[in-house]
Amino acid sequence: MSTAHVLLGLLAGGPRHGYDLKRAHDERLPKAKPIAYGQVYATLGRLERDGFVAPSGQDQESGPERTSYELTDSGRRRLDDWLAEVETPAPYVTSTVFNKVVVALMTADADRARGYLAAQRTAHMTRLRELTAAKTAPGASVGDVVAADYAIGHLDADLRWLQTTMTRVAELQKEVTS
Amino acid sequence: MTDPLLSGVGITKSYGPTSALRGVDIEIAEGELVAVTGPSGCGKSTLLHCLAGIVRADEGTVTYRDQDIGLWSEAARSRLRRDDFGVLFQFGQMVPELTAAENVALPLLLAGSGRQEARKTAIGWLDRFGVADLADQRPVAMSGGQQQRCAVARAMVTEPRVVFADEPTGALDRLAGEQVLTELVRAVREQGTAVVLVTHDASISAYADREITLLDGVVDPSGLGVAP
């Protein structure tokens, strides 16, 4: 569960309260989805239950009272372990896309699968264009470029797969329906 | 909607018995970046050559600023290419005997600029693409990426209305290609230059505002560029 570990990482520099964590999360991971306050507090709750973070004090600077959290020793070890773990190199988006192609062939026909592949390609291209525009915009930060590149690399791989699969739909259909 | 800056209607072109384009329509607005994509041999480079007035279409019309350039003489089309168009190919195609500054100044000299002024402008463009320090180097002393930056500077030096780029990063590694394209895109956005970008690569096509995909000489509306 990556969000929890990102929060542990943000707490590694010193105690923070939930609002501050949300702000730092959204600022540091610009291409990630903004995190909801509810998710920050729910995640902090689980991290506290598991002993990875602990309340470190109350902060009441010109606003409502906020609880600050700090990393525990166990939390710091968890963060180190997570950083050392290699992720399973499994494709993720394409698996859903792949399932749809096969189901389309099972339940409909090759045209349905081709229509879906073409529509999916258009959606992927639109996103690729947005990300490329973000990284080429004047004043894009290195963080923007690096984050966009990560998503671009994955979308590009999916696009190649969509294209080659288009040429194999007829053959695949024979296999799926045999 | 305003008239497009450049358009092709029903462009058809054959080389001997080989049909390269069969009735392609395309429109490019002022300042717009349009990618032309598709697999090898789909006709994308031929389309670029027809739009740039380098070759004449067998059928169909190419219109630039409301004028049918197919009706123009070779000399008039040559002037158009020199004054209003910039071209950029896969390999920089720099003149090996000339320095970077001389290469970039060349289109200005051909258009009648004075030598001093042309050099000054050329160095300004080299600077914009981060290679001003190479102004007095010959291409052989430069990396592929540096040569391509010079080629981009040369394509932009006359402040053209349209740049035609045929696989402009095809000979570069990925990072160098991205840097060259990013700089090209920033420069054309600032100048309001339109671009026709020929590429077979989706991640390069994504630098454009939109794309048209060709398959066997016709536009493929699915965008996939593969035969079912």
Interface residues (C-beta under 8 A of the other chain):
Chain A: A110 R114 L117 A118 R121 T122 M125 L128 R129 L131 T132 K135 T136 P138 I152 D156 L159 R160 L162 Q163 T164 M166 T167 V169 A170
Chain B: L181 T182 V185 R186 A202 S203 S205 A206 Y207 A208 D209 E211 S222 G223 L224 G225 V226 A227 P228
